[in-house]
Amino acid sequence: MAAAGTAAGPAGPEPMPSYAQLVQRSWGSALAAARGCADCGWGLARRGLAEHAHLAPPELLLLALCALGWTALRSAATARLFRPLAKRCRLQPRDAAKMPESAWKFLFYLGCWSYSAYLLFGTDYPFFHDPPSVFYDWTPGMAVPRDIAAAYLLQGSFYGHSIYATLYMDTWRKDSVVMLIHHVVTLVLIVSSYAFRYHNVGILVLFLHDISDVQLEFTKLNIYFKARGGSYHRLHAVVADLGCLSFCFSWFWFRLYWFPLKVLYATFHSSLLAVPDIPFYFFFNALLLLLTVMNLYWFLYIVAFAAKVLTGQMRELKDLREYDMAEAQSPKPSKAEKPLRNGLVKDKRF
């Protein structure tokens, strides 16, 4: 659908809606958009791509090269930093095999979340406090600010790397298939939102999701370090317990409370008010809904995990993504782990 115009927005930030207002207004806007789209179909999609998608081949090449760079950097960091650290700290074999993955992800997500927090709170961008503003003054092919473009390059290339890493470098877990789908959906969202110049809402999405990953990997690192060198380190155990609580709270607050009320409300309802015929309205909202469904899927695991801890079925906190106890005792090693595990003395996991 071709853009029919833009809106500068109201004088002040629009109040965040309730869940009921979100469902009512979003459903009404989506139905109105469906009824008003008389020529929707592949022909319109092809025209929309030709008219509104702005993604040069050099940009795709740079994205691919950066993805390869992340893979090479992770391999080097694992071999020269993370594995020697695990050996020096005398981690148990299973924990030593998983620690490099968590350390790598923790450093990346911490850096990227800090940068997106800077963009939202340390600059003049009003997107967090006024989410509908992500569509104010939107025009096809508008210039992407360099600071936002840098965030997109970092995140897009990392998720390109993550698709490969999930298959060949990470430990295979019960939810790895869903994780792989998540990476593919996220990469499609990042690339397509950049091409259609929906980068403002993209920064808000990344900020609301990365904080949970920071807490997840930080908690897992403390789980791995609490039993090392033949002794039990209570400080790491306490930090892991607090990190688990913080992770559960932030997952609900950022991904299930703020994400629908800030992002979905803006993309479903406010976008049509600012740009009445905004391109690929249904495509992007379908992907964001799929992301929401995956967030709910993982939240069910989190609730089940918390129930096991509260009911005494789990005596101590273990890997937060190993929900199946039988699977947790004998997880499938990733290809990246095999050289490390073959070089360590076998030991029983605590």
C-alpha positions as CSV (number, residue, x, y, z in Angstrom):
1,M,0.0,0.0,0.0
2,A,1.4,3.4,-0.9
3,A,1.8,6.0,1.7
4,A,-0.9,8.6,1.6
5,G,0.6,11.1,4.0
6,T,2.2,11.6,7.4
7,A,1.2,13.1,10.7
8,A,3.3,15.0,13.1
9,G,1.5,13.7,16.1
10,P,-0.1,15.3,19.1
11,A,1.5,17.9,21.3
12,G,2.3,15.5,24.1
13,P,2.9,11.8,24.6
14,E,-0.1,9.5,24.2
15,P,-1.0,7.7,27.4
16,M,-0.1,4.0,27.3
17,P,-3.3,1.9,26.8
18,S,-4.7,-0.9,28.9
19,Y,-4.8,-4.5,27.5
20,A,-8.5,-4.0,26.8
21,Q,-7.9,-0.9,24.8
22,L,-5.0,-2.6,23.0
23,V,-7.2,-5.4,21.8
24,Q,-10.2,-3.3,21.0
25,R,-8.4,-0.6,19.1
26,S,-5.9,-2.9,17.4
27,W,-8.6,-5.3,16.3
28,G,-10.7,-2.4,15.0
29,S,-7.8,-0.9,13.1
30,A,-6.8,-4.2,11.5
31,L,-10.4,-4.9,10.4
32,A,-10.7,-1.4,8.9
33,A,-7.4,-1.9,7.1
34,A,-8.5,-5.2,5.7
35,R,-11.9,-3.9,4.5
36,G,-10.2,-0.9,2.9
37,C,-7.6,-2.9,1.0
38,A,-9.5,-3.5,-2.2
39,D,-6.5,-4.6,-4.3
40,C,-4.5,-6.6,-1.7
41,G,-2.6,-9.5,-3.2
42,W,0.7,-10.4,-4.8
43,G,0.5,-7.6,-7.3
44,L,0.3,-5.0,-4.5
45,A,3.1,-6.8,-2.6
46,R,5.4,-6.7,-5.7
47,R,4.6,-3.0,-6.2
48,G,5.2,-2.3,-2.5
49,L,8.6,-4.0,-2.6
50,A,9.6,-2.0,-5.7
51,E,8.4,1.3,-4.4
52,H,9.2,1.2,-0.7
53,A,12.0,-1.4,-0.1
54,H,15.3,0.5,0.1
55,L,18.1,-2.0,0.7
56,A,21.3,-1.7,-1.5
57,P,23.4,-4.8,-2.3
58,P,26.4,-3.3,-0.5
59,E,24.4,-3.1,2.7
60,L,23.4,-6.8,2.4
61,L,27.1,-7.7,1.7
62,L,28.2,-5.7,4.8
63,L,25.6,-7.6,6.9
64,A,26.8,-10.9,5.7
65,L,30.5,-10.0,6.3
66,C,29.7,-8.8,9.8
67,A,27.8,-12.1,10.5
68,L,30.9,-14.0,9.4
69,G,33.0,-11.7,11.6
70,W,30.8,-12.5,14.7
71,T,31.3,-16.2,14.0
72,A,35.1,-15.8,13.7
73,L,35.2,-13.6,16.8
74,R,33.2,-16.0,18.9
75,S,35.5,-18.9,17.8
76,A,38.6,-17.0,18.7
77,A,37.1,-15.8,22.0
78,T,36.0,-19.3,22.9
79,A,39.4,-20.8,22.1
80,R,41.6,-18.1,23.6
81,L,39.5,-16.6,26.5
82,F,36.5,-18.5,27.6
83,R,37.8,-22.1,27.5
84,P,41.1,-21.1,29.3
85,L,39.1,-19.3,31.9
86,A,36.9,-22.4,32.4
87,K,40.0,-24.5,32.8
88,R,41.7,-22.1,35.2
89,C,38.5,-21.9,37.3
90,R,38.3,-25.7,37.3
91,L,34.6,-25.8,36.3
92,Q,32.8,-29.1,36.1
93,P,33.0,-30.6,32.6
94,R,29.3,-30.0,31.6
95,D,29.5,-26.4,32.9
96,A,32.9,-25.8,31.3
97,A,31.4,-26.9,27.9
98,K,28.4,-24.5,28.2
99,M,30.1,-21.5,29.8
100,P,31.7,-20.1,26.6
101,E,28.2,-19.8,25.0
102,S,26.7,-17.9,27.9
103,A,29.8,-15.7,28.3
104,W,29.7,-14.7,24.6
105,K,26.0,-14.0,24.6
106,F,26.1,-12.1,27.9
107,L,28.8,-9.7,26.6
108,F,27.0,-9.1,23.3
109,Y,23.5,-8.6,24.8
110,L,24.9,-6.4,27.5
111,G,26.6,-4.1,25.0
112,C,23.7,-4.0,22.6
113,W,21.1,-3.4,25.3
114,S,23.2,-0.6,26.8
115,Y,23.5,1.0,23.4
116,S,19.8,0.8,22.7
117,A,19.1,2.2,26.2
118,Y,21.4,5.1,25.4
119,L,19.5,5.7,22.1
120,L,16.1,5.8,23.9
121,F,17.1,7.6,27.1
122,G,20.4,9.5,26.3
123,T,19.3,11.2,23.1
124,D,16.3,13.1,21.9
125,Y,14.5,10.1,20.5
126,P,11.0,10.0,22.3
127,F,10.1,6.4,21.2
128,F,10.0,4.8,24.7
129,H,7.9,7.5,26.4
130,D,5.8,8.1,23.3
131,P,5.7,4.9,21.2
132,P,3.2,6.2,18.5
133,S,6.0,8.8,17.7
134,V,7.9,6.0,15.9
135,F,5.6,6.7,12.9
136,Y,5.4,10.5,13.0
137,D,6.9,12.1,9.9
138,W,7.5,8.7,8.3
139,T,8.2,8.8,4.6
140,P,9.2,6.1,2.1
141,G,13.0,5.8,1.8
142,M,13.7,8.3,4.6
143,A,17.3,8.5,5.8
144,V,18.2,6.2,8.7
145,P,20.2,8.1,11.4
146,R,23.7,6.7,11.7
147,D,23.4,5.8,15.3
148,I,20.3,3.7,14.6
149,A,21.9,2.2,11.5
150,A,24.8,1.1,13.6
151,A,22.5,-0.7,16.0
152,Y,20.8,-2.4,13.1
153,L,24.0,-3.6,11.6
154,L,25.2,-5.0,14.9
155,Q,21.9,-6.7,15.7
156,G,21.1,-8.0,12.2
157,S,24.6,-9.5,11.6
158,F,24.5,-11.1,15.1
159,Y,21.2,-12.8,14.4
160,G,22.5,-14.0,11.1
161,H,25.5,-15.5,13.0
162,S,23.1,-16.9,15.6
163,I,21.2,-19.0,13.1
164,Y,24.5,-20.8,12.2
165,A,25.5,-20.9,15.9
166,T,22.3,-22.5,17.1
167,L,22.8,-25.3,14.6
168,Y,26.5,-25.8,14.9
169,M,28.0,-24.1,17.9
170,D,25.4,-23.9,20.8
171,T,24.4,-26.7,23.1
172,W,21.2,-28.3,21.7
173,R,18.4,-27.9,24.1
174,K,14.7,-28.8,24.3
175,D,13.7,-25.4,22.9
176,S,16.4,-25.0,20.3
177,V,14.0,-25.4,17.4
178,V,11.9,-22.6,18.8
179,M,15.1,-20.6,19.3
180,L,16.0,-21.2,15.7
181,I,12.6,-19.9,14.5
182,H,13.0,-16.9,16.8
183,H,16.4,-16.0,15.2
184,V,15.0,-16.3,11.7
185,V,11.9,-14.2,12.5
186,T,14.1,-11.6,14.2
187,L,16.5,-11.4,11.3
188,V,13.6,-11.0,8.8
189,L,12.1,-8.3,11.0
190,I,15.4,-6.4,11.3
191,V,16.3,-6.5,7.6
192,S,12.7,-5.8,6.4
193,S,12.1,-3.0,9.0
194,Y,15.4,-1.4,7.9
195,A,14.4,-1.7,4.2
196,F,11.0,-0.1,4.8
197,R,12.3,2.5,7.2
198,Y,10.5,1.2,10.3
199,H,13.8,1.5,12.2
200,N,12.4,3.6,15.0
201,V,10.0,0.9,16.2
202,G,12.8,-1.6,15.7
203,I,15.0,0.0,18.3
204,L,12.2,-0.1,20.8
205,V,11.6,-3.9,20.0
206,L,15.3,-4.6,20.5
207,F,15.5,-2.7,23.8
208,L,12.5,-4.5,25.3
209,H,13.9,-8.0,24.4
210,D,17.6,-7.7,25.0
211,I,17.4,-7.0,28.8
212,S,15.9,-10.5,29.4
213,D,18.8,-12.1,27.5
214,V,21.3,-10.2,29.6
215,Q,19.8,-11.5,32.8
216,L,19.4,-15.0,31.5
217,E,23.0,-15.4,30.5
218,F,24.3,-13.6,33.6
219,T,22.3,-16.1,35.8
220,K,23.5,-19.1,33.8
221,L,27.2,-17.9,34.3
222,N,26.7,-17.8,38.0
223,I,25.1,-21.3,37.9
224,Y,28.2,-22.6,36.2
225,F,30.6,-20.9,38.6
226,K,28.9,-21.9,41.8
227,A,30.5,-25.3,41.9
228,R,34.1,-25.2,40.8
229,G,37.5,-26.3,41.9
230,G,36.0,-29.0,44.0
231,S,34.1,-26.6,46.3
232,Y,30.7,-24.9,46.5
233,H,30.6,-21.1,46.2
234,R,27.6,-19.8,48.0
235,L,27.9,-16.2,46.6
236,H,27.4,-17.4,43.1
237,A,24.4,-19.5,44.2
238,V,22.8,-16.5,45.8
239,V,23.4,-14.3,42.8
240,A,22.0,-17.0,40.5
241,D,18.8,-17.2,42.6
242,L,18.4,-13.4,42.5
243,G,19.2,-13.4,38.8
244,C,16.5,-16.0,38.2
245,L,13.9,-13.9,40.0
246,S,15.0,-10.8,38.2
247,F,14.9,-12.7,34.8
248,C,11.4,-13.9,35.4
249,F,10.1,-10.5,36.4
250,S,11.8,-8.7,33.5
251,W,10.5,-11.3,31.0
252,F,7.0,-10.6,32.0
253,W,7.4,-6.8,32.4
254,F,9.4,-6.1,29.2
255,R,8.1,-8.8,26.8
256,L,4.5,-9.4,28.0
257,Y,3.5,-6.1,29.4
258,W,5.5,-3.3,27.8
259,F,6.0,-5.0,24.4
260,P,2.3,-5.4,23.6
261,L,1.2,-2.1,25.1
262,K,4.0,0.0,23.5
263,V,5.0,-1.8,20.3
264,L,1.9,-3.8,19.2
265,Y,-0.4,-0.8,20.0
266,A,1.8,1.5,17.9
267,T,2.2,-0.9,15.0
268,F,-1.5,-2.1,14.8
269,H,-3.3,1.1,15.7
270,S,-1.1,4.2,15.8
271,S,0.7,3.4,12.5
272,L,-2.6,3.8,10.5
273,L,-3.4,7.1,12.2
274,A,0.0,8.5,11.2
275,V,0.3,6.8,7.8
276,P,-3.2,5.7,6.7
277,D,-1.9,3.4,3.9
278,I,1.3,2.3,5.5
279,P,3.2,-0.4,3.4
280,F,3.1,-4.1,4.5
281,Y,1.0,-3.4,7.5
282,F,-0.2,-7.0,7.8
283,F,3.2,-8.6,7.1
284,F,5.1,-6.8,9.9
285,N,2.3,-7.1,12.4
286,A,2.0,-10.9,11.7
287,L,5.8,-11.2,12.5
288,L,5.4,-9.2,15.7
289,L,2.5,-11.4,16.7
290,L,4.6,-14.5,16.1
291,L,7.3,-13.0,18.3
292,T,4.7,-12.4,21.0
293,V,3.5,-16.0,20.7
294,M,7.1,-17.3,21.2
295,N,7.5,-15.0,24.2
296,L,4.3,-16.6,25.7
297,Y,5.7,-20.1,24.8
298,W,8.9,-19.4,26.8
299,F,7.0,-17.8,29.6
300,L,5.1,-21.1,30.1
301,Y,8.5,-22.8,30.6
302,I,9.4,-20.1,33.0
303,V,6.2,-20.7,35.0
304,A,6.8,-24.4,35.0
305,F,10.4,-23.9,36.1
306,A,9.3,-21.7,39.0
307,A,6.7,-24.2,40.0
308,K,9.3,-26.9,40.2
309,V,11.5,-24.8,42.5
310,L,8.6,-23.7,44.7
311,T,7.2,-27.2,45.1
312,G,10.6,-28.7,45.9
313,Q,10.8,-30.8,42.8
314,M,14.1,-29.0,42.1
315,R,16.5,-28.7,45.0
316,E,18.9,-26.2,43.4
317,L,19.0,-23.9,40.5
318,K,20.4,-25.4,37.3
319,D,20.6,-24.3,33.7
320,L,17.5,-22.1,33.1
321,R,16.9,-23.6,29.7
322,E,17.2,-27.2,30.8
323,Y,13.6,-27.8,31.8
324,D,13.4,-31.5,31.3
325,M,15.2,-33.1,34.2
326,A,16.2,-36.3,32.4
327,E,17.5,-34.1,29.5
328,A,19.3,-31.9,31.9
329,Q,21.3,-34.8,33.3
330,S,22.6,-35.8,29.9
331,P,22.3,-32.9,27.5
332,K,23.2,-33.3,23.8
333,P,26.6,-31.7,23.2
334,S,27.0,-29.2,20.4
335,K,29.7,-29.6,17.8
336,A,31.6,-26.8,19.4
337,E,31.7,-28.5,22.7
338,K,33.0,-31.9,21.6
339,P,36.7,-31.0,21.5
340,L,36.5,-29.4,24.9
341,R,34.6,-32.3,26.5
342,N,36.9,-34.9,25.0
343,G,39.8,-33.1,26.6
344,L,38.3,-33.0,30.1
345,V,38.1,-35.7,32.7
346,K,34.5,-36.9,33.0
347,D,32.7,-35.9,36.2
348,K,29.2,-36.1,37.6
349,R,27.1,-33.0,37.3
350,F,26.0,-31.5,40.7
